[in-house]
Amino acid sequence: MVDLETIVRLAAHRGFIFPGSDIYGGLANSWDYGPLGVELKNNIKQAWWRKFVRNRADVVGIDAALMMNSKVWEASGHLETFNDPLVECKNCHARSRADQVDLQQACSICGEGPDFTEAADFNLMFKTFMGPKQEAAATVYLRPETAQAMFVDFLRVQQSMRMRVPFGIAQIGRAFRNEITPGNFIFRTREFEQMEIEYFVAEKDWEKYFDEWLKLMHDWIKYCGIDEKLVHEKEIADDDLAHYSKRTVDIEFDFPFGRSELYGIAYRTDFDLRKHAEASGKDLQVEDPVSGEKFYPHVVEPTFGTDRTVLAILLSAYHVEDVKGEKRVVMKFKPELAPYQVAVLPLSRKEELAKVAKPVVDDLRKDFSVDYDETQSIGKRYRRQDEIGTPFCVTVDFDSLEDKQVTVRERDSMKQERIEIDKVIEYLKEKIYE
């Protein structure tokens, strides 16, 4: 597998991901998605939404506020239990998670010790204040997960959309965690994005839907082009389960820095709806349409980290090939997810070629994301498009002026085919969306 440093360099050089606040020296583990990165990320989110929301009759979506009433986090247990164990080196004052350092060894930062403080609970939520005065009553938190809004809005969604169990609520959105030790590029950051579903079921059916959603998560991994040989399931032991979970399976990926969680699926029982019903005084039960009996739905929760998806795709897509003695770096993105699906390349910058090429670009933009590149030699432009993962290049040459045809080059095989200009869109649709 490619090393992480190579991916970080390529991401910055080619406009995928930049260090945040870079001209001011950066901000610890903060990253900005550049022009190509935001296209890739948006394509991933749109594909996820299509697959799990738009194409299903039993899942609907919401987009909830980042800040919620603090009572939400009290009821969910986040104020009490959303903690990591924090230790500090007494020599250099570097802080670390106690479960990620060897407290019997010298500090990895300064080399002194071992001389660490006792482990103390550190709450991961970002606290802020709503209103003009910093009063305790105005304390709010940036949400540390997207799940709770789906529980709080459960009854509104269920009634307004006339949904019956089993059904799901989906959300794509940002979450914030004041991680003690963020790192490894976009793998672990303090601001991140989740694609998440809360799927509400009858208690007797939870195992059936747990297995179904676990399979769907693997189907999604295959669709994304993530290397399945690097994907593994890890059953979380009872002693390590979150306080709300009765069963959790992590889907792990072999990253360059080690095997770590990519996605997760949890059976949350009826913990959340019961807790919010008790704390708010609202009845969050639904009625069985056959028996008329009221009950709290149980929840199966598949969670997909958006940024970790981007990272796994970047790592899986990266290839280095030898082409006639020269190195070719190519990002083999799935065509549907590639930042640019097509690049139009006039053979030269002469005006007569531009008059043919630019109308081609305008037509292609109606169906695809398109790049237009007329600088440097055609060989260098092909290599540049390979390195950003563009699956097809359309070259307009001087013969195009006469025969009304263009050359279409496929990224992975590098095969070229002569196609009539008015048939290019149909040709690319078949290739990209096959």
C-alpha positions in Angstrom: 0.0 0.0 0.0 1.1 3.6 -0.6 2.4 5.4 2.4 0.4 8.2 4.0 2.9 10.9 3.3 2.7 10.2 -0.5 -1.1 10.6 -0.4 -0.9 13.8 1.7 1.6 15.3 -0.8 -0.5 14.3 -3.8 -3.7 15.6 -2.1 -2.1 19.0 -1.5 -0.3 19.2 -4.9 -3.4 18.3 -7.0 -6.0 20.3 -5.1 -7.7 17.5 -3.1 -7.0 18.5 0.6 -4.9 21.3 2.1 -3.7 22.0 5.6 -6.2 24.3 7.3 -5.2 27.9 8.0 -2.0 27.1 6.2 -0.6 30.7 5.6 -0.8 31.2 9.4 1.1 28.1 10.2 -1.9 25.9 10.3 -4.2 24.7 13.1 -3.5 21.3 14.7 -5.0 18.6 12.5 -7.3 20.9 10.5 -7.8 20.2 6.8 -9.6 22.0 4.0 -11.0 20.2 1.0 -9.8 21.9 -2.2 -11.5 22.0 -5.6 -11.0 18.4 -6.4 -11.4 17.1 -2.9 -14.8 18.8 -2.5 -16.0 17.3 -5.8 -14.9 13.8 -4.7 -16.5 14.2 -1.2 -19.7 15.6 -2.6 -19.9 12.7 -5.1 -19.5 10.3 -2.3 -22.3 12.0 -0.2 -24.6 12.2 -3.2 -24.1 8.5 -4.1 -24.7 7.5 -0.4 -27.9 9.6 -0.3 -29.1 8.1 -3.6 -28.4 4.5 -2.4 -29.7 4.7 1.1 -32.4 7.4 1.0 -33.7 8.3 -2.4 -33.8 4.7 -3.7 -35.5 3.4 -0.6 -39.2 3.8 0.4 -38.4 3.1 4.0 -35.8 5.8 4.7 -36.2 9.5 4.9 -33.7 12.2 5.6 -33.3 15.3 7.9 -30.7 18.0 8.3 -30.6 19.0 11.9 -29.0 21.9 13.8 -25.4 21.7 15.0 -26.4 23.0 18.4 -29.1 21.5 20.5 -30.7 22.0 23.9 -28.2 20.9 26.5 -30.8 18.6 28.0 -30.4 16.4 24.9 -26.8 15.6 25.9 -27.7 15.1 29.5 -30.5 12.6 28.6 -28.3 10.7 26.1 -25.5 10.3 28.6 -22.9 12.4 26.8 -22.3 14.8 29.6 -21.6 12.0 32.0 -19.9 9.3 29.8 -18.5 10.9 26.6 -15.0 10.9 28.0 -11.5 9.7 27.2 -8.8 9.0 29.8 -6.3 11.9 29.7 -2.7 11.8 31.0 0.0 14.5 30.9 3.8 14.2 30.8 5.1 16.1 33.9 8.2 17.1 32.0 7.0 18.5 28.6 3.2 18.7 29.5 2.2 16.8 26.3 -1.2 15.3 26.7 -2.2 11.9 25.5 -5.0 9.3 25.8 -4.0 6.9 28.6 -5.1 3.9 26.5 -2.8 4.9 23.6 0.5 5.3 25.5 2.7 2.9 27.5 2.7 4.6 30.9 5.7 2.5 31.9 7.9 3.9 29.1 9.5 7.3 28.5 7.4 10.0 27.0 7.4 9.7 23.2 7.5 13.5 22.8 10.4 14.5 25.1 12.0 11.2 25.9 11.9 11.8 29.6 10.3 9.7 32.3 8.1 7.7 32.6 6.5 10.4 34.6 2.8 10.9 33.9 -0.1 12.3 35.8 -2.9 10.0 36.9 -5.5 9.4 34.2 -8.5 11.7 34.4 -11.7 11.8 32.4 -11.7 14.4 29.6 -15.1 15.2 28.1 -14.8 15.4 24.3 -17.6 17.9 23.7 -16.9 21.4 22.6 -18.7 23.8 24.9 -19.8 27.3 24.0 -22.4 29.9 25.1 -25.6 31.0 23.4 -26.5 34.7 24.0 -24.6 37.8 25.1 -23.5 36.5 28.5 -21.5 33.5 29.5 -24.1 32.1 32.0 -24.5 28.5 32.9 -28.1 28.6 31.7 -26.8 29.5 28.2 -24.3 26.7 27.9 -24.6 24.7 24.6 -22.4 22.2 22.9 -21.5 21.5 19.3 -22.9 18.1 18.6 -20.4 15.3 19.0 -22.5 13.0 16.7 -25.4 13.3 14.3 -27.5 10.5 15.9 -29.3 12.3 18.7 -31.2 14.7 16.4 -32.7 11.7 14.7 -34.0 10.5 18.0 -35.2 13.9 19.1 -37.0 14.4 15.8 -38.3 10.8 15.6 -41.9 11.4 16.4 -42.1 14.5 14.1 -40.7 12.5 11.2 -42.8 9.4 11.9 -46.0 11.4 12.0 -45.4 13.9 9.3 -44.2 11.3 6.8 -46.7 8.6 8.0 -43.9 6.1 8.4 -44.4 2.7 10.0 -41.8 0.5 11.7 -39.5 -0.7 10.2 -38.2 2.6 8.8 -35.1 4.7 8.9 -34.0 8.3 9.4 -30.8 9.4 7.6 -28.6 12.4 8.0 -25.3 13.7 6.6 -23.6 16.3 8.7 -20.7 17.6 10.7 -19.9 16.6 14.2 -17.3 18.0 16.6 -15.1 16.1 19.2 -12.3 17.7 21.2 -10.0 14.7 20.5 -6.9 14.5 22.8 -4.8 13.0 20.1 -6.1 13.7 16.6 -3.9 12.7 13.7 -3.2 10.5 10.6 -4.3 13.1 8.1 -8.1 13.2 7.8 -8.6 9.9 9.7 -9.1 11.5 13.1 -10.0 15.2 13.3 -11.8 17.4 15.7 -14.3 18.5 13.0 -15.6 15.7 10.8 -18.6 14.5 8.8 -20.8 11.5 9.2 -23.3 9.7 7.0 -25.6 7.9 9.4 -28.9 6.1 9.6 -31.1 5.2 12.6 -33.2 2.3 11.5 -36.2 1.7 13.8 -37.4 -1.8 14.2 -39.5 -4.1 16.4 -37.3 -5.7 19.1 -37.9 -9.2 17.8 -36.5 -8.2 14.3 -33.3 -6.5 15.3 -31.0 -9.3 14.4 -32.5 -9.7 11.0 -32.0 -6.0 10.2 -28.6 -5.8 11.8 -27.4 -8.5 9.4 -29.1 -6.8 6.4 -27.5 -3.5 7.1 -24.1 -5.0 7.7 -24.3 -6.6 4.2 -25.4 -3.3 2.7 -22.4 -1.6 4.2 -20.1 -4.1 2.5 -22.0 -3.5 -0.7 -21.3 0.2 -0.4 -17.6 -0.5 0.2 -17.5 -2.5 -3.0 -19.4 0.3 -4.9 -16.9 2.9 -3.7 -13.9 1.0 -5.1 -12.4 0.6 -1.6 -10.0 -2.4 -1.6 -12.0 -5.2 -0.1 -8.8 -7.2 0.7 -8.0 -4.5 3.2 -11.5 -4.6 4.9 -12.2 -6.6 8.0 -15.0 -7.1 10.5 -14.4 -6.8 14.3 -17.0 -7.9 16.8 -16.8 -5.6 19.8 -16.5 -7.5 23.1 -19.3 -7.0 25.6 -16.9 -5.2 28.0 -16.0 -2.7 25.4 -19.5 -1.9 24.1 -20.7 1.7 24.4 -23.2 2.2 27.2 -26.2 2.3 24.7 -25.2 -0.7 22.6 -26.0 -4.4 23.0 -24.0 -5.4 19.9 -21.5 -3.5 17.7 -19.5 -4.5 14.7 -16.7 -2.3 13.5 -15.7 -2.5 9.8 -12.0 -1.9 9.8 -9.5 -1.0 7.1 -5.8 -1.6 6.8 -4.6 2.0 6.7 -0.9 2.8 6.4 -0.7 3.5 10.1 -2.5 0.3 11.1 -5.9 -1.4 11.1 -8.5 1.0 12.3 -12.2 1.6 12.2 -13.7 2.7 8.9 -17.4 2.2 9.7 -19.5 0.8 12.5 -22.9 -0.7 13.0 -24.6 -0.8 16.5 -27.7 -2.3 17.9 -28.8 0.6 20.3 -31.9 -1.2 21.7 -34.6 1.3 22.7 -32.1 3.1 24.9 -32.3 6.5 23.2 -36.0 6.9 22.7 -36.7 5.8 26.3 -34.1 8.2 27.7 -35.5 11.1 25.7 -39.0 10.2 26.6 -38.2 10.1 30.3 -36.2 13.4 30.2 -38.6 15.4 28.0 -41.9 14.0 29.2 -43.0 13.3 25.6 -44.4 10.0 24.6 -42.1 8.6 21.9 -43.8 5.3 21.5 -45.5 4.1 18.3 -48.6 1.9 17.9 -48.5 -1.6 16.4 -51.0 -1.4 13.5 -52.2 -5.0 14.1 -52.4 -5.3 17.9 -52.8 -1.6 18.7 -50.2 -2.0 21.4 -47.7 0.9 22.0 -44.0 0.2 22.1 -40.6 1.9 21.8 -38.9 0.9 18.6 -35.4 -0.5 18.8 -32.6 0.9 16.7 -30.0 -0.5 14.3 -27.5 2.2 13.5 -25.1 1.9 10.5 -22.5 4.8 10.7 -20.3 5.8 7.8 -17.5 8.3 8.3 -17.4 10.6 5.3 -13.8 11.7 5.7 -12.6 8.2 6.4 -14.4 7.1 3.2 -12.5 9.7 1.3 -9.2 8.5 2.8 -9.9 4.8 2.1 -10.8 5.7 -1.5 -7.7 7.7 -2.0 -5.5 4.9 -0.7 -7.4 2.3 -2.7 -7.3 4.3 -5.9 -3.6 5.1 -5.9 -1.5 3.1 -8.4 1.9 3.5 -9.9 2.6 1.9 -13.2 5.5 1.6 -15.6 4.6 2.8 -19.1 7.4 2.5 -21.6 10.1 3.1 -18.9 8.3 6.0 -17.4 6.4 6.1 -14.1 2.6 6.8 -14.4 0.8 7.7 -11.2 -2.9 7.1 -11.7 -5.9 7.4 -9.3 -8.3 4.7 -10.3 -11.5 6.2 -8.9 -14.8 4.7 -9.8 -16.0 6.9 -12.7 -19.2 8.0 -10.9 -17.1 9.3 -7.9 -14.2 10.9 -9.8 -13.8 14.7 -9.3 -13.8 15.2 -13.1 -15.4 12.4 -15.1 -14.2 13.9 -18.5 -11.4 16.2 -19.6 -11.6 17.9 -23.0 -8.1 18.4 -24.4 -7.6 20.4 -27.7 -4.4 19.2 -29.3 -3.1 22.8 -29.4 -4.2 26.2 -28.3 -5.1 27.3 -31.8 -8.4 29.1 -32.1 -9.9 26.8 -34.7 -9.6 23.8 -32.3 -11.0 25.8 -29.4 -14.1 26.6 -31.5 -14.7 22.9 -31.8 -13.6 21.9 -28.2 -15.5 24.5 -26.2 -19.0 23.6 -27.5 -18.1 19.9 -26.7 -17.3 21.0 -23.1 -20.6 22.9 -22.9 -22.6 19.9 -24.0 -20.7 17.5 -21.7 -21.3 19.7 -18.7 -25.0 19.0 -18.8 -24.3 15.3 -17.8 -20.8 15.2 -16.4 -18.2 17.1 -14.3 -15.7 18.4 -17.0 -12.2 19.8 -17.0 -10.8 21.8 -20.0 -7.1 21.8 -20.4 -5.1 23.2 -23.2 -1.7 23.8 -21.6 1.5 21.7 -22.2 1.9 18.7 -24.4 -0.9 16.2 -24.8 1.2 13.5 -23.1 1.7 15.7 -20.0 -2.0 16.5 -19.9 -2.9 12.8 -20.0 -0.5 12.2 -17.1 -2.0 15.1 -15.1 -5.6 13.8 -15.7 -4.4 10.3 -14.7 -3.0 11.7 -11.4 -6.3 13.3 -10.5 -8.3 10.3 -11.6 -10.2 11.5 -14.6 -11.6 8.3 -16.2 -12.0 9.7 -19.8 -10.1 12.3 -21.9 -11.6 13.7 -25.1 -9.0 15.0 -27.5 -9.9 17.4 -30.3 -7.3 17.4 -33.0 -7.1 18.9 -36.5 -8.8 16.0 -38.1 -11.8 16.8 -35.9 -12.3 19.9 -38.1 -13.0 17.7 -41.1 -14.4 14.4 -39.9 -16.3 15.7 -36.8 -14.8 13.0 -34.6 -12.8 13.1 -31.4 -10.4 10.7 -29.7 -11.7 9.3 -26.4 -9.0 7.9 -24.1 -9.8 5.6 -21.2 -7.8 6.1 -18.1 -7.1 2.6 -16.8 -6.3 0.8 -20.1 -5.1 4.0 -21.9 -7.0 2.7 -25.0 -8.1 5.3 -27.5 -11.2 5.2 -29.7 -12.3 7.5 -32.4 -15.9 8.7 -31.7 -18.3 11.0 -33.6 -18.8 14.2 -31.7 -22.6 13.9 -31.5 -22.2 10.4 -30.1 -19.7 11.2 -27.3 -22.3 11.9 -24.6 -24.1 8.6 -25.2 -20.8 6.7 -25.3 -19.6 8.2 -22.0 -22.9 7.5 -20.3 -22.6 3.9 -21.1 -19.0 3.7 -19.9 -19.4 5.8 -16.7 -22.8 4.6 -15.5 -22.5 0.9 -16.7 
